[in-house]
Amino acid sequence: MSSSKETPAETSVPTTSATTTDVPAFGWSGYAERVNGRFAMVGFAAVLLTEVLSGETFLHWAGLVP
């Protein structure tokens, strides 16, 4: 019969990502570049959505150009 208690290894923080075996690291790593690229794609999609919904360019909508 198995016990319901978890061992410390089962409750520890994972050292890798769910989508890759790369270990998250600071600096110029493949993992950091992949995450940065994904955030850039989300930001670009948000700008396009803002332009479509407002009917103006993003720079005009944000008040950066007259």
PDB file of N, CA, C and O in Angstrom:
ATOM      1  N   MET A   1       0.834  -1.182   0.000  1.00  0.00           N
ATOM      2  CA  MET A   1       0.000   0.000   0.000  1.00  0.00           C
ATOM      3  C   MET A   1       0.883   1.250   0.000  1.00  0.00           C
ATOM      4  O   MET A   1       1.854   1.321   0.753  1.00  0.00           O
ATOM      5  N   SER A   2       0.560   2.216  -0.822  1.00  0.00           N
ATOM      6  CA  SER A   2       1.373   3.423  -0.889  1.00  0.00           C
ATOM      7  C   SER A   2       0.879   4.448   0.119  1.00  0.00           C
ATOM      8  O   SER A   2      -0.309   4.524   0.432  1.00  0.00           O
ATOM      9  N   SER A   3       1.818   5.225   0.612  1.00  0.00           N
ATOM     10  CA  SER A   3       1.434   6.254   1.571  1.00  0.00           C
ATOM     11  C   SER A   3       1.035   7.522   0.820  1.00  0.00           C
ATOM     12  O   SER A   3       1.453   7.720  -0.321  1.00  0.00           O
ATOM     13  N   SER A   4       0.239   8.374   1.441  1.00  0.00           N
ATOM     14  CA  SER A   4      -0.234   9.597   0.785  1.00  0.00           C
ATOM     15  C   SER A   4       0.733  10.762   0.971  1.00  0.00           C
ATOM     16  O   SER A   4       0.517  11.839   0.416  1.00  0.00           O
ATOM     17  N   LYS A   5       1.801  10.555   1.748  1.00  0.00           N
ATOM     18  CA  LYS A   5       2.775  11.632   1.958  1.00  0.00           C
ATOM     19  C   LYS A   5       3.678  11.751   0.748  1.00  0.00           C
ATOM     20  O   LYS A   5       4.069  10.754   0.141  1.00  0.00           O
ATOM     21  N   GLU A   6       4.007  13.000   0.406  1.00  0.00           N
ATOM     22  CA  GLU A   6       4.899  13.247  -0.715  1.00  0.00           C
ATOM     23  C   GLU A   6       6.330  13.341  -0.214  1.00  0.00           C
ATOM     24  O   GLU A   6       6.585  13.854   0.875  1.00  0.00           O
ATOM     25  N   THR A   7       7.245  12.850  -1.005  1.00  0.00           N
ATOM     26  CA  THR A   7       8.655  12.966  -0.652  1.00  0.00           C
ATOM     27  C   THR A   7       9.140  14.356  -1.024  1.00  0.00           C
ATOM     28  O   THR A   7       8.511  15.017  -1.850  1.00  0.00           O
ATOM     29  N   PRO A   8      10.233  14.818  -0.443  1.00  0.00           N
ATOM     30  CA  PRO A   8      10.747  16.161  -0.788  1.00  0.00           C
ATOM     31  C   PRO A   8      11.040  16.330  -2.271  1.00  0.00           C
ATOM     32  O   PRO A   8      10.900  17.439  -2.787  1.00  0.00           O
ATOM     33  N   ALA A   9      11.436  15.287  -2.972  1.00  0.00           N
ATOM     34  CA  ALA A   9      11.723  15.399  -4.399  1.00  0.00           C
ATOM     35  C   ALA A   9      10.472  15.703  -5.201  1.00  0.00           C
ATOM     36  O   ALA A   9      10.550  16.381  -6.225  1.00  0.00           O
ATOM     37  N   GLU A  10       9.320  15.217  -4.760  1.00  0.00           N
ATOM     38  CA  GLU A  10       8.075  15.454  -5.481  1.00  0.00           C
ATOM     39  C   GLU A  10       7.550  16.868  -5.277  1.00  0.00           C
ATOM     40  O   GLU A  10       6.782  17.357  -6.105  1.00  0.00           O
ATOM     41  N   THR A  11       7.937  17.528  -4.215  1.00  0.00           N
ATOM     42  CA  THR A  11       7.436  18.873  -3.928  1.00  0.00           C
ATOM     43  C   THR A  11       8.430  19.956  -4.302  1.00  0.00           C
ATOM     44  O   THR A  11       8.129  21.138  -4.131  1.00  0.00           O
ATOM     45  N   SER A  12       9.602  19.598  -4.806  1.00  0.00           N
ATOM     46  CA  SER A  12      10.608  20.606  -5.144  1.00  0.00           C
ATOM     47  C   SER A  12      10.222  21.335  -6.428  1.00  0.00           C
ATOM     48  O   SER A  12       9.398  20.850  -7.203  1.00  0.00           O
ATOM     49  N   VAL A  13      10.817  22.490  -6.644  1.00  0.00           N
ATOM     50  CA  VAL A  13      10.576  23.304  -7.826  1.00  0.00           C
ATOM     51  C   VAL A  13      11.280  22.654  -9.012  1.00  0.00           C
ATOM     52  O   VAL A  13      12.445  22.274  -8.895  1.00  0.00           O
ATOM     53  N   PRO A  14      10.598  22.516 -10.158  1.00  0.00           N
ATOM     54  CA  PRO A  14      11.264  21.910 -11.308  1.00  0.00           C
ATOM     55  C   PRO A  14      12.404  22.777 -11.809  1.00  0.00           C
ATOM     56  O   PRO A  14      12.340  24.004 -11.730  1.00  0.00           O
ATOM     57  N   THR A  15      13.447  22.139 -12.324  1.00  0.00           N
ATOM     58  CA  THR A  15      14.610  22.884 -12.791  1.00  0.00           C
ATOM     59  C   THR A  15      14.572  23.129 -14.290  1.00  0.00           C
ATOM     60  O   THR A  15      15.440  23.823 -14.820  1.00  0.00           O
ATOM     61  N   THR A  16      13.581  22.572 -14.989  1.00  0.00           N
ATOM     62  CA  THR A  16      13.468  22.784 -16.426  1.00  0.00           C
ATOM     63  C   THR A  16      12.086  23.306 -16.760  1.00  0.00           C
ATOM     64  O   THR A  16      11.175  23.283 -15.931  1.00  0.00           O
ATOM     65  N   SER A  17      11.948  23.775 -17.980  1.00  0.00           N
ATOM     66  CA  SER A  17      10.674  24.275 -18.470  1.00  0.00           C
ATOM     67  C   SER A  17       9.767  23.107 -18.841  1.00  0.00           C
ATOM     68  O   SER A  17      10.239  21.983 -19.009  1.00  0.00           O
ATOM     69  N   ALA A  18       8.484  23.363 -18.968  1.00  0.00           N
ATOM     70  CA  ALA A  18       7.538  22.331 -19.375  1.00  0.00           C
ATOM     71  C   ALA A  18       7.660  22.023 -20.866  1.00  0.00           C
ATOM     72  O   ALA A  18       7.244  20.951 -21.305  1.00  0.00           O
ATOM     73  N   THR A  19       8.218  22.935 -21.645  1.00  0.00           N
ATOM     74  CA  THR A  19       8.273  22.753 -23.092  1.00  0.00           C
ATOM     75  C   THR A  19       9.657  22.411 -23.619  1.00  0.00           C
ATOM     76  O   THR A  19       9.803  22.122 -24.807  1.00  0.00           O
ATOM     77  N   THR A  20      10.671  22.435 -22.769  1.00  0.00           N
ATOM     78  CA  THR A  20      12.031  22.154 -23.221  1.00  0.00           C
ATOM     79  C   THR A  20      12.847  21.580 -22.078  1.00  0.00           C
ATOM     80  O   THR A  20      12.461  21.688 -20.914  1.00  0.00           O
ATOM     81  N   THR A  21      13.948  20.984 -22.402  1.00  0.00           N
ATOM     82  CA  THR A  21      14.841  20.475 -21.357  1.00  0.00           C
ATOM     83  C   THR A  21      15.880  21.495 -20.941  1.00  0.00           C
ATOM     84  O   THR A  21      16.700  21.224 -20.064  1.00  0.00           O
ATOM     85  N   ASP A  22      15.855  22.689 -21.572  1.00  0.00           N
ATOM     86  CA  ASP A  22      16.794  23.754 -21.214  1.00  0.00           C
ATOM     87  C   ASP A  22      16.507  24.256 -19.808  1.00  0.00           C
ATOM     88  O   ASP A  22      15.348  24.386 -19.414  1.00  0.00           O
ATOM     89  N   VAL A  23      17.539  24.533 -19.069  1.00  0.00           N
ATOM     90  CA  VAL A  23      17.390  25.104 -17.739  1.00  0.00           C
ATOM     91  C   VAL A  23      17.287  26.617 -17.885  1.00  0.00           C
ATOM     92  O   VAL A  23      18.134  27.221 -18.543  1.00  0.00           O
ATOM     93  N   PRO A  24      16.266  27.253 -17.288  1.00  0.00           N
ATOM     94  CA  PRO A  24      16.166  28.713 -17.375  1.00  0.00           C
ATOM     95  C   PRO A  24      17.435  29.375 -16.850  1.00  0.00           C
ATOM     96  O   PRO A  24      17.946  28.998 -15.795  1.00  0.00           O
ATOM     97  N   ALA A  25      17.938  30.361 -17.583  1.00  0.00           N
ATOM     98  CA  ALA A  25      19.172  31.030 -17.194  1.00  0.00           C
ATOM     99  C   ALA A  25      19.099  32.494 -17.584  1.00  0.00           C
ATOM    100  O   ALA A  25      18.344  32.872 -18.480  1.00  0.00           O
ATOM    101  N   PHE A  26      19.882  33.310 -16.909  1.00  0.00           N
ATOM    102  CA  PHE A  26      19.972  34.726 -17.243  1.00  0.00           C
ATOM    103  C   PHE A  26      20.984  34.913 -18.366  1.00  0.00           C
ATOM    104  O   PHE A  26      21.869  34.080 -18.561  1.00  0.00           O
ATOM    105  N   GLY A  27      20.849  35.997 -19.092  1.00  0.00           N
ATOM    106  CA  GLY A  27      21.806  36.306 -20.141  1.00  0.00           C
ATOM    107  C   GLY A  27      21.368  35.789 -21.490  1.00  0.00           C
ATOM    108  O   GLY A  27      20.185  35.533 -21.714  1.00  0.00           O
ATOM    109  N   TRP A  28      22.328  35.636 -22.392  1.00  0.00           N
ATOM    110  CA  TRP A  28      22.052  35.218 -23.761  1.00  0.00           C
ATOM    111  C   TRP A  28      21.981  33.698 -23.825  1.00  0.00           C
ATOM    112  O   TRP A  28      22.965  33.035 -24.152  1.00  0.00           O
ATOM    113  N   SER A  29      20.818  33.155 -23.513  1.00  0.00           N
ATOM    114  CA  SER A  29      20.634  31.713 -23.619  1.00  0.00           C
ATOM    115  C   SER A  29      19.475  31.444 -24.576  1.00  0.00           C
ATOM    116  O   SER A  29      18.646  32.321 -24.819  1.00  0.00           O
ATOM    117  N   GLY A  30      19.424  30.251 -25.106  1.00  0.00           N
ATOM    118  CA  GLY A  30      18.340  29.879 -26.011  1.00  0.00           C
ATOM    119  C   GLY A  30      16.992  29.995 -25.346  1.00  0.00           C
ATOM    120  O   GLY A  30      16.017  30.414 -25.970  1.00  0.00           O
ATOM    121  N   TYR A  31      16.930  29.626 -24.079  1.00  0.00           N
ATOM    122  CA  TYR A  31      15.671  29.692 -23.330  1.00  0.00           C
ATOM    123  C   TYR A  31      15.196  31.142 -23.212  1.00  0.00           C
ATOM    124  O   TYR A  31      14.025  31.434 -23.459  1.00  0.00           O
ATOM    125  N   ALA A  32      16.099  32.049 -22.836  1.00  0.00           N
ATOM    126  CA  ALA A  32      15.742  33.463 -22.665  1.00  0.00           C
ATOM    127  C   ALA A  32      15.299  34.072 -23.991  1.00  0.00           C
ATOM    128  O   ALA A  32      14.350  34.855 -24.025  1.00  0.00           O
ATOM    129  N   GLU A  33      15.970  33.723 -25.072  1.00  0.00           N
ATOM    130  CA  GLU A  33      15.602  34.259 -26.379  1.00  0.00           C
ATOM    131  C   GLU A  33      14.240  33.747 -26.827  1.00  0.00           C
ATOM    132  O   GLU A  33      13.474  34.488 -27.441  1.00  0.00           O
ATOM    133  N   ARG A  34      13.932  32.500 -26.530  1.00  0.00           N
ATOM    134  CA  ARG A  34      12.641  31.932 -26.889  1.00  0.00           C
ATOM    135  C   ARG A  34      11.509  32.637 -26.127  1.00  0.00           C
ATOM    136  O   ARG A  34      10.477  32.968 -26.711  1.00  0.00           O
ATOM    137  N   VAL A  35      11.707  32.860 -24.836  1.00  0.00           N
ATOM    138  CA  VAL A  35      10.699  33.557 -24.028  1.00  0.00           C
ATOM    139  C   VAL A  35      10.539  34.995 -24.503  1.00  0.00           C
ATOM    140  O   VAL A  35       9.416  35.490 -24.605  1.00  0.00           O
ATOM    141  N   ASN A  36      11.653  35.677 -24.798  1.00  0.00           N
ATOM    142  CA  ASN A  36      11.605  37.045 -25.289  1.00  0.00           C
ATOM    143  C   ASN A  36      10.849  37.121 -26.611  1.00  0.00           C
ATOM    144  O   ASN A  36      10.053  38.038 -26.815  1.00  0.00           O
ATOM    145  N   GLY A  37      11.086  36.184 -27.495  1.00  0.00           N
ATOM    146  CA  GLY A  37      10.386  36.150 -28.776  1.00  0.00           C
ATOM    147  C   GLY A  37       8.889  35.960 -28.608  1.00  0.00           C
ATOM    148  O   GLY A  37       8.096  36.568 -29.326  1.00  0.00           O
ATOM    149  N   ARG A  38       8.505  35.125 -27.669  1.00  0.00           N
ATOM    150  CA  ARG A  38       7.071  34.896 -27.429  1.00  0.00           C
ATOM    151  C   ARG A  38       6.400  36.142 -26.897  1.00  0.00           C
ATOM    152  O   ARG A  38       5.286  36.466 -27.309  1.00  0.00           O
ATOM    153  N   PHE A  39       7.064  36.859 -25.973  1.00  0.00           N
ATOM    154  CA  PHE A  39       6.492  38.108 -25.470  1.00  0.00           C
ATOM    155  C   PHE A  39       6.419  39.160 -26.570  1.00  0.00           C
ATOM    156  O   PHE A  39       5.473  39.946 -26.606  1.00  0.00           O
ATOM    157  N   ALA A  40       7.398  39.187 -27.462  1.00  0.00           N
ATOM    158  CA  ALA A  40       7.376  40.133 -28.573  1.00  0.00           C
ATOM    159  C   ALA A  40       6.201  39.848 -29.499  1.00  0.00           C
ATOM    160  O   ALA A  40       5.558  40.777 -29.987  1.00  0.00           O
ATOM    161  N   MET A  41       5.915  38.574 -29.744  1.00  0.00           N
ATOM    162  CA  MET A  41       4.778  38.223 -30.604  1.00  0.00           C
ATOM    163  C   MET A  41       3.455  38.640 -29.967  1.00  0.00           C
ATOM    164  O   MET A  41       2.557  39.117 -30.661  1.00  0.00           O
ATOM    165  N   VAL A  42       3.329  38.464 -28.659  1.00  0.00           N
ATOM    166  CA  VAL A  42       2.110  38.872 -27.959  1.00  0.00           C
ATOM    167  C   VAL A  42       1.957  40.396 -28.028  1.00  0.00           C
ATOM    168  O   VAL A  42       0.855  40.894 -28.259  1.00  0.00           O
ATOM    169  N   GLY A  43       3.046  41.135 -27.831  1.00  0.00           N
ATOM    170  CA  GLY A  43       2.997  42.591 -27.913  1.00  0.00           C
ATOM    171  C   GLY A  43       2.631  43.081 -29.304  1.00  0.00           C
ATOM    172  O   GLY A  43       1.853  44.023 -29.448  1.00  0.00           O
ATOM    173  N   PHE A  44       3.190  42.445 -30.331  1.00  0.00           N
ATOM    174  CA  PHE A  44       2.875  42.836 -31.707  1.00  0.00           C
ATOM    175  C   PHE A  44       1.407  42.577 -32.018  1.00  0.00           C
ATOM    176  O   PHE A  44       0.755  43.397 -32.666  1.00  0.00           O
ATOM    177  N   ALA A  45       0.883  41.442 -31.559  1.00  0.00           N
ATOM    178  CA  ALA A  45      -0.533  41.127 -31.768  1.00  0.00           C
ATOM    179  C   ALA A  45      -1.414  42.143 -31.034  1.00  0.00           C
ATOM    180  O   ALA A  45      -2.474  42.515 -31.538  1.00  0.00           O
ATOM    181  N   ALA A  46      -0.991  42.590 -29.861  1.00  0.00           N
ATOM    182  CA  ALA A  46      -1.765  43.586 -29.111  1.00  0.00           C
ATOM    183  C   ALA A  46      -1.793  44.921 -29.855  1.00  0.00           C
ATOM    184  O   ALA A  46      -2.827  45.589 -29.881  1.00  0.00           O
ATOM    185  N   VAL A  47      -0.669  45.319 -30.460  1.00  0.00           N
ATOM    186  CA  VAL A  47      -0.626  46.566 -31.235  1.00  0.00           C
ATOM    187  C   VAL A  47      -1.552  46.465 -32.440  1.00  0.00           C
ATOM    188  O   VAL A  47      -2.307  47.396 -32.721  1.00  0.00           O
ATOM    189  N   LEU A  48      -1.503  45.343 -33.154  1.00  0.00           N
ATOM    190  CA  LEU A  48      -2.385  45.162 -34.307  1.00  0.00           C
ATOM    191  C   LEU A  48      -3.847  45.191 -33.891  1.00  0.00           C
ATOM    192  O   LEU A  48      -4.670  45.804 -34.572  1.00  0.00           O
ATOM    193  N   LEU A  49      -4.178  44.547 -32.800  1.00  0.00           N
ATOM    194  CA  LEU A  49      -5.560  44.536 -32.308  1.00  0.00           C
ATOM    195  C   LEU A  49      -6.014  45.943 -31.928  1.00  0.00           C
ATOM    196  O   LEU A  49      -7.155  46.321 -32.191  1.00  0.00           O
ATOM    197  N   THR A  50      -5.126  46.716 -31.312  1.00  0.00           N
ATOM    198  CA  THR A  50      -5.445  48.101 -30.958  1.00  0.00           C
ATOM    199  C   THR A  50      -5.727  48.926 -32.208  1.00  0.00           C
ATOM    200  O   THR A  50      -6.668  49.719 -32.229  1.00  0.00           O
ATOM    201  N   GLU A  51      -4.922  48.747 -33.245  1.00  0.00           N
ATOM    202  CA  GLU A  51      -5.140  49.492 -34.485  1.00  0.00           C
ATOM    203  C   GLU A  51      -6.453  49.096 -35.152  1.00  0.00           C
ATOM    204  O   GLU A  51      -7.174  49.956 -35.657  1.00  0.00           O
ATOM    205  N   VAL A  52      -6.765  47.826 -35.157  1.00  0.00           N
ATOM    206  CA  VAL A  52      -8.010  47.366 -35.791  1.00  0.00           C
ATOM    207  C   VAL A  52      -9.223  47.883 -35.032  1.00  0.00           C
ATOM    208  O   VAL A  52     -10.182  48.345 -35.651  1.00  0.00           O
ATOM    209  N   LEU A  53      -9.203  47.816 -33.721  1.00  0.00           N
ATOM    210  CA  LEU A  53     -10.367  48.223 -32.928  1.00  0.00           C
ATOM    211  C   LEU A  53     -10.556  49.740 -32.868  1.00  0.00           C
ATOM    212  O   LEU A  53     -11.687  50.221 -32.810  1.00  0.00           O
ATOM    213  N   SER A  54      -9.447  50.498 -32.881  1.00  0.00           N
ATOM    214  CA  SER A  54      -9.574  51.952 -32.768  1.00  0.00           C
ATOM    215  C   SER A  54      -9.683  52.636 -34.127  1.00  0.00           C
ATOM    216  O   SER A  54     -10.177  53.760 -34.207  1.00  0.00           O
ATOM    217  N   GLY A  55      -9.237  51.989 -35.188  1.00  0.00           N
ATOM    218  CA  GLY A  55      -9.273  52.598 -36.515  1.00  0.00           C
ATOM    219  C   GLY A  55      -8.181  53.616 -36.739  1.00  0.00           C
ATOM    220  O   GLY A  55      -8.213  54.327 -37.743  1.00  0.00           O
ATOM    221  N   GLU A  56      -7.207  53.717 -35.838  1.00  0.00           N
ATOM    222  CA  GLU A  56      -6.088  54.644 -35.957  1.00  0.00           C
ATOM    223  C   GLU A  56      -4.782  53.862 -35.833  1.00  0.00           C
ATOM    224  O   GLU A  56      -4.761  52.729 -35.353  1.00  0.00           O
ATOM    225  N   THR A  57      -3.693  54.491 -36.277  1.00  0.00           N
ATOM    226  CA  THR A  57      -2.404  53.843 -36.077  1.00  0.00           C
ATOM    227  C   THR A  57      -2.067  53.849 -34.593  1.00  0.00           C
ATOM    228  O   THR A  57      -2.574  54.676 -33.835  1.00  0.00           O
ATOM    229  N   PHE A  58      -1.213  52.928 -34.186  1.00  0.00           N
ATOM    230  CA  PHE A  58      -0.864  52.838 -32.771  1.00  0.00           C
ATOM    231  C   PHE A  58      -0.183  54.111 -32.275  1.00  0.00           C
ATOM    232  O   PHE A  58      -0.467  54.581 -31.174  1.00  0.00           O
ATOM    233  N   LEU A  59       0.725  54.675 -33.095  1.00  0.00           N
ATOM    234  CA  LEU A  59       1.424  55.888 -32.675  1.00  0.00           C
ATOM    235  C   LEU A  59       0.478  57.056 -32.502  1.00  0.00           C
ATOM    236  O   LEU A  59       0.648  57.862 -31.587  1.00  0.00           O
ATOM    237  N   HIS A  60      -0.527  57.161 -33.378  1.00  0.00           N
ATOM    238  CA  HIS A  60      -1.529  58.221 -33.243  1.00  0.00           C
ATOM    239  C   HIS A  60      -2.413  57.958 -32.026  1.00  0.00           C
ATOM    240  O   HIS A  60      -2.720  58.872 -31.261  1.00  0.00           O
ATOM    241  N   TRP A  61      -2.814  56.707 -31.859  1.00  0.00           N
ATOM    242  CA  TRP A  61      -3.663  56.329 -30.715  1.00  0.00           C
ATOM    243  C   TRP A  61      -2.962  56.614 -29.392  1.00  0.00           C
ATOM    244  O   TRP A  61      -3.592  57.059 -28.432  1.00  0.00           O
ATOM    245  N   ALA A  62      -1.656  56.356 -29.345  1.00  0.00           N
ATOM    246  CA  ALA A  62      -0.897  56.569 -28.117  1.00  0.00           C
ATOM    247  C   ALA A  62      -0.517  58.037 -27.904  1.00  0.00           C
ATOM    248  O   ALA A  62       0.027  58.388 -26.857  1.00  0.00           O
ATOM    249  N   GLY A  63      -0.800  58.901 -28.892  1.00  0.00           N
ATOM    250  CA  GLY A  63      -0.504  60.321 -28.753  1.00  0.00           C
ATOM    251  C   GLY A  63       0.931  60.692 -29.027  1.00  0.00           C
ATOM    252  O   GLY A  63       1.391  61.754 -28.607  1.00  0.00           O
ATOM    253  N   LEU A  64       1.656  59.822 -29.734  1.00  0.00           N
ATOM    254  CA  LEU A  64       3.056  60.099 -30.014  1.00  0.00           C
ATOM    255  C   LEU A  64       3.257  60.897 -31.286  1.00  0.00           C
ATOM    256  O   LEU A  64       4.315  61.498 -31.476  1.00  0.00           O
ATOM    257  N   VAL A  65       2.248  60.916 -32.173  1.00  0.00           N
ATOM    258  CA  VAL A  65       2.285  61.742 -33.371  1.00  0.00           C
ATOM    259  C   VAL A  65       0.975  62.507 -33.454  1.00  0.00           C
ATOM    260  O   VAL A  65      -0.064  62.004 -33.026  1.00  0.00           O
ATOM    261  N   PRO A  66       1.011  63.719 -34.001  1.00  0.00           N
ATOM    262  CA  PRO A  66      -0.219  64.517 -34.072  1.00  0.00           C
ATOM    263  C   PRO A  66      -1.212  63.998 -35.087  1.00  0.00           C
ATOM    264  O   PRO A  66      -2.288  64.574 -35.249  1.00  0.00           O
TER     265      PRO A  66
END
